[in-house]
Amino acid sequence: MNNQLLWVLCLLAFVVMLFITGKLRMEVVALLVIIAFVLSGTLTLQEATLGFSDPNVILIAALFVVGEGLVRTGVALQLGEWLIKVAGNSESRVVVLLMLTVAGLGAVMSSTGVVAIFIPVVLSVAVKINSSPGRLMMPLSFAGLISGMMTLVATPPNLVVNSELVREGLNGFGFFAVTPIGLVVLLLGIGYMLLARFWLVTPTAADRPGQARRTFRELIHQYRLSGRARRLAIRPDSPLIGHRLDDLQLRERFGASVVGLERWRKFRRVMVPVTGTTEFRSGDVLLIDMSAAEIDLREFCSSQQLEPMVLRGEYFSDRARDVGMAEVSLLADSPLQGKSLREIAFRSRYGISVVGMRRGSEVLENAFTDEPLALGDILLVMGDWKKIAQIQQQTQRDFMVLNLPAEVDEVAPASSQAPHALFCLALMVAMMLTEEIPNPIAAIIACLLMGKFRCINAESAWRSILWPGLILIVGMMPFALALQKTGGVALIVDGLMQLAGGHSPQVMLVCLFVLCATIGLFISNTATAVLMAPIGVAAAHQMGVSPYPFTMAVAVAASAAFMTPVSSPVNTLVCAPGGYRFFDFVKVGVPFTLIVMVVSVLLIPRLFPF
């Protein structure tokens, strides 16, 4: 063993120890690795920083942006709602459906991309069922890795192994050659995660910072809004038709504040922003806050030719994605102090309605529109989310937003562009399946199209990329090259042949799997496949057996990168949102890797005889 190889192995051991202790952030450790390789002369600057130009890093970053487009258009949220609708509040059913869905999608597209897209879905689901993101992120990661065992194109390691067979003049694997193994592993993985999730003790979604905000329901009860919501349709002969909201003075006359408006567009009813200049049309459906208890609803509907409609959810809580709610307060230097809401024409000025008012611990329920505003008063406003956000963006600010409800996280600012986002996703998958266009280019095209269709903007695209995860991947890539340059790979091959070369093919199969899984602890599964595929073919030739079972074992072992957060980009992606430490992957991943190894040793010789 030369000094350079000894240095690389010592550095690798030191990095692993830093990961385990968690004293430094993982991305910081990764950057220190690059510095250490360059300063020691083990790698050149170009070699050590090669990961920054790696196509897979570009692909991962682009897929984050695609996932953000699905979030901003509400597609991801709809998928999460489907999971909740089918699974209810059962965390077990969520785990089963989540793993089946991710494994199915990952069979035909990048598992890293699928996991990146599903991270916001899982976070949303965790909040709604009051579960811990840490109990759901690990099943998401495992399903993404298992999806690599579903089809030949599901993950790069499969393609690497297949290319090695073709390079040796052999026929490659079929498209579904690995599928039987993947299906068995998936079923075992679902059963395993239903038990192993309890080993992941992390705070519930409600206990996490940023999730302590009050919900719509809590604000409704605090401000005593229950029983005041009405949903009324405008009949063709209504006197409201053709008039502007400000001109009608519905609040002054009837105590009725219009907080939302449903209107037919392109064969469906959609929510449209309501301002003081909004003109009503026949067929419009008004979401109204009736604050005046003395007003008779039947008389009001009869005089204005309005038809009561079914209202689901308490006080419009089911419309939280379209109709916003927030608590606001006067700024200390505001000239509006001492003036009433009616005097300042709050609705006309800001385009939103005040539906509640709190002074100290007292909630003012009656005639607060004529109450002079005092410093410390808190107003509960309701209306279009964009209008609420604009309160703090005005040049001359009079109010500040104190609290936004938890439902703000579910707002889809580009919901009307959902069909375009789905088109971009479908186009990206189609381009990846054809293999005529490189995957990174396909993902970049999808990103640009999402920008063109206004599914994303520059700011949201930049924020969506998980930069620490990308830096971690880039920083760990030089280890594969360093091991090759210093003779570490050759040393491993010689040791493997001495250990298992004279035994049965099953022993070699086990040794290949263990070695592949061990190398995968420290470098990416794709790099592991690159290193191990030639070893599998060479071992088969030396033993005089078929190379197919050995290379299939390499492919499966490379996908079975469950044991550390750096084994695969899939694990790295869920590390931060799941709140995981390095050891969490070890205690959950090691037992399951052993299960996959047993399945491989039993099934592979039956499917691919020696």
C-alpha positions, 0 to 999 in steps of 0.5 A: 500500500503506497503512501498516497493510498494510505492518505486517501483511506485515512481521509475517507475514514476521517470524513465518515467520522465527521458525518457520524458525529455531526459536528460539522455540516455535511456540505462543509465537510464536502468542501473540505474534502475538495480542499484536502485533495488539492492541497495534498496533491492527490488530485489536480484542481480540475479533477477535484472540482469535476463534480461541479460540471457533472451532468448528474448534478445539473440534472438534480438541480433542474429536477428541483426546479421542475418539482417547484413548478409542480408545487406552485401550480398545485399539482403536488398538493393535489397529489398529496390530497389524493394520498390523504383522501385514499389513506385518510389519517392512517400513517400506515396507509400513507406509507404504503401508497407513497412507496407504491407511487414513488416506485412506480414513477421511478421505474420510468424516470429518474428516481432522484427527480421523483423524490425531489418532486415528492418532498413537498408533497410529503411535507404537506401530508405530514402536516395534514395528518399531524405526523412526523416528516421523519417518519415519511421521508425515509420510506420516500427515500427507500421507495426511490432507491427500490424504483431503480430495481424496477426497469433497466432505465430506472437508474444509471447503475443499471445502464452502466452494468448493461453497457459493460456487458455490451462492451464485452460483446455480450447481449445486454439485459432486457427492459424488465430483466430486473423487475421480478427482483424489484417487485419482491424487494418493494413488497418487503420494503413496504413491510419493513418500513411499516415497522422501521418508521417507529425507530425514527423519533423526530418531532411531529409536524406540529412541533417543528419550527415554522409549523406553530402558526395557527390554522384557519379554524383556530382564527375562526374560533378566536374571532367568533366567525362561526355561523357568519359564512354564506355562499350565494349565487346571483340570479339573472334578475338580480339588481346586483348585476352590472354594479361595482362592489363599492357602489353597492355598499352591501356592508353598510346596508346589510352587514355583508362583506364579499370576501370571495367570488366564484365565476365560470371560466372555460367550463369550470367555476374558478375563484377570482380576486374581488376588489372594490371595482369588481362588477357582478355578473349573472351566475357569480357565486359570492362568498359573504361574511354576514356580520350583522346578526339582525339582518334576515337572510331570507329577506336579504336574498329575496331583495337582492335575488340571490340563491343560497348555495351549499357551503362546505367547511367552516367559514370558508376554511375549505377555500384556504388556497384561494381566499387568504386570511391574516392578522394585521396591525397598525404601524406606530407612525401610521397616520391612520390612527384614530380613524375608522375602517369606514373613514379610511375606506379599507376595502377600496384601499387594500382590496380585502375585507376586515372580518374581525377585530381584537383589542387586547384580549377582547374581540369586538363583534359588533360595528367595529367598522366605525371604531377608531383604530388604536395602536395595538389593535389587531385586524383579521383580514380576508381576501386574495392572498396576493392582496394580503401580501401587498400590504407589506409591499406598499411604499407608504406602509400603514399596516404590517402582517403579524400572523399568516395561518398555516394554510399559506404553505398550501397556496398555489400562486400559479394554479391556473398553469397546472395543465402547462406544468403537467405538460412540461413534466410529461414532455421531460419524461418522454424525452428521457424515455426516448434516450435521444436527448440527454437527461440533463438537457431534457430537464433543463428544457422542462425548466425553461418551458415552466418559466415560459408558461409562468409556472415558476419565476426566477426567485422561486426557481433559485430558492427551490434548489437544495444547495447543501445537498448538491454541494455534498454530492459534488464534494464526495465525487472526487473519492472515486477518482482518488481511489482509482489513481492511488491503486485502491480499486486494484487492491480491492479486486486482488483481495476479492479474488483471493477471498472468493475466487476458489469457492462456489459462484454463490460465495462470489455473489455474496462477496460482490454484493457486500463489496458493492454495498461497502463501496456505496457507503462512501461514493455514489451508486453510479460511481460504484457501478462503474467500479464494480461492473468490470470486476463482476465480468472479470470474476465470472470469466476467471471462474468460468461461469455466466457473467449475468448473475454477477453483473445483476448482483452489482446492479441490485447492490448499487441500487441498495444504497440505503445505509448512509445519507451520502450513498445516493443523492436520493438519501441526501435529498431527504436528509434535511427535510426529514431531520435525519442524522447520519446514524438514522440511515445506518440503523434503518438501512443496514438491516434492510440492505441485508434483506436485499442481499438475501433476496438477491442471492436466492433469486438471481441464480434462478433468474440468471443461471450460472 
